[in-house]
Amino acid sequence: MNYIADLPQTLEERVEELDRKVAVLSARVLDLRPRRKDWRLTVGSVTDDGMAREAERLGREYRQEQARQNSRPLASIGKTCGRSRVGRQ
């Protein structure tokens, strides 16, 4: 495709063609709406491969660890250092 050969001959014709294209593109952009963020739209979008399963496993472990940390009595909160308790091997 030769871009130069496809252009209208006169400046007025070129401006009219550009105006039409801008109008079409503007209509498309104005018609776009932000997608509603909904977890149900992303379910199943990840392929079932080793990396996806590993990410799922790590996420599950992280959530379980967070749940364990949040369910501890307040007295034990200061006795932790990262994931393990101080003095525990």
C-alpha positions in Angstrom: 0.0 0.0 0.0 1.4 3.3 -1.0 0.3 5.9 1.6 1.2 8.9 -0.5 -0.8 7.6 -3.5 -3.8 7.0 -1.3 -4.0 10.7 -0.2 -6.5 13.0 -1.8 -5.0 15.4 -4.2 -5.8 18.9 -2.9 -5.2 20.3 0.6 -8.9 20.8 1.1 -9.6 17.2 0.3 -6.9 16.0 2.6 -8.4 18.2 5.5 -11.9 16.9 4.8 -10.6 13.3 4.9 -8.8 14.0 8.2 -11.9 15.6 9.6 -13.9 12.5 8.8 -11.3 10.2 10.3 -11.1 12.4 13.5 -14.9 12.3 13.8 -15.0 8.5 13.5 -12.2 8.1 16.0 -13.8 10.6 18.4 -17.1 8.7 18.2 -15.3 5.5 19.1 -13.4 7.0 22.0 -16.6 8.7 23.4 -18.4 5.4 23.1 -15.8 3.7 25.3 -16.7 3.2 28.9 -14.4 2.1 31.7 -14.9 -1.5 32.4 -16.6 -2.3 35.7 -14.1 -3.9 38.0 -15.6 -7.2 38.9 -13.7 -10.3 39.9 -16.3 -12.4 38.1 -15.0 -10.9 34.8 -11.5 -12.3 35.4 -12.4 -15.7 36.6 -11.0 -18.3 34.2 -8.9 -15.7 32.3 -5.6 -17.3 33.5 -4.5 -20.5 31.7 -4.2 -23.6 33.7 -0.4 -24.1 33.6 2.3 -24.5 36.2 3.0 -20.8 36.7 -0.7 -20.1 37.3 -1.0 -23.0 39.7 2.1 -21.7 41.6 0.7 -18.2 41.8 -2.6 -19.6 43.1 -0.8 -21.7 45.7 1.4 -18.7 46.8 -1.7 -16.5 47.1 -3.6 -19.1 49.1 -0.6 -19.5 51.5 -0.3 -15.7 51.9 -4.0 -15.3 52.7 -3.8 -18.2 55.2 -0.8 -16.7 56.9 -2.6 -13.3 57.1 -5.6 -15.0 58.6 -3.4 -16.7 61.2 -1.7 -13.5 62.1 -4.9 -11.6 62.4 -6.4 -14.2 64.6 -3.6 -14.2 67.2 -4.2 -12.8 70.6 -2.9 -9.2 71.0 -0.2 -10.2 73.5 1.6 -12.4 70.9 1.8 -9.6 68.2 4.9 -8.0 69.6 6.6 -11.4 69.8 6.8 -12.0 66.1 9.5 -11.2 63.6 8.4 -11.6 60.0 6.8 -15.0 59.5 8.4 -16.8 62.4 8.3 -16.2 66.1 11.4 -14.9 67.8 13.4 -17.7 69.4 11.6 -20.4 67.4 13.7 -22.5 65.0 
